[in-house]
Amino acid sequence: MKLSEIETEIESLRKQLVDAYLLSGSINTNEVLEKSRLLDHWLNRYEQSMNKK
């Protein structure tokens, strides 16, 4: 996967996370927690890709 694709995924998940939080009004909903986990996963992939360069 290209670095630009990872960056796009991260940006998309950031927006989804904020939207889920704003809709629910709480950080502890399943959707918000799931988006947060996904964002962590993609940030780790991004970091690993940067370390390979």
C-alpha positions as CSV (number, residue, x, y, z in Angstrom):
1,M,0.0,0.0,0.0
2,K,1.3,3.4,-0.9
3,L,2.0,6.0,1.7
4,S,-0.5,8.4,0.1
5,E,-3.2,5.7,0.4
6,I,-2.5,5.4,4.1
7,E,-2.6,9.1,4.6
8,T,-6.0,9.3,2.8
9,E,-7.3,6.5,5.0
10,I,-6.1,8.3,8.2
11,E,-7.7,11.6,7.1
12,S,-11.0,9.8,6.3
13,L,-11.0,8.1,9.7
14,R,-10.3,11.3,11.5
15,K,-13.4,12.9,10.0
16,Q,-15.5,9.8,10.7
17,L,-14.3,9.8,14.3
18,V,-15.2,13.4,14.8
19,D,-18.6,12.9,13.2
20,A,-19.3,9.8,15.3
21,Y,-18.4,11.8,18.5
22,L,-20.4,14.8,17.5
23,L,-23.5,12.7,16.7
24,S,-23.3,10.7,19.9
25,G,-22.1,13.4,22.3
26,S,-20.0,10.8,24.1
27,I,-16.5,9.4,23.6
28,N,-17.5,6.0,25.0
29,T,-19.9,4.8,22.3
30,N,-19.0,1.6,20.4
31,E,-18.8,3.5,17.1
32,V,-16.4,6.2,18.5
33,L,-14.2,3.5,20.1
34,E,-14.1,1.4,16.9
35,K,-13.1,4.5,14.8
36,S,-10.5,5.3,17.4
37,R,-9.0,1.8,17.2
38,L,-9.0,1.9,13.4
39,L,-7.3,5.2,13.4
40,D,-4.6,3.9,15.8
41,H,-4.1,0.9,13.4
42,W,-3.6,3.2,10.4
43,L,-1.3,5.6,12.3
44,N,0.8,2.6,13.2
45,R,1.0,1.5,9.6
46,Y,1.9,5.0,8.6
47,E,4.7,5.1,11.2
48,Q,6.0,1.7,10.1
49,S,6.0,2.9,6.4
50,M,8.0,6.0,7.4
51,N,10.5,4.0,9.3
52,K,11.2,1.8,6.3
53,K,12.3,4.8,4.2
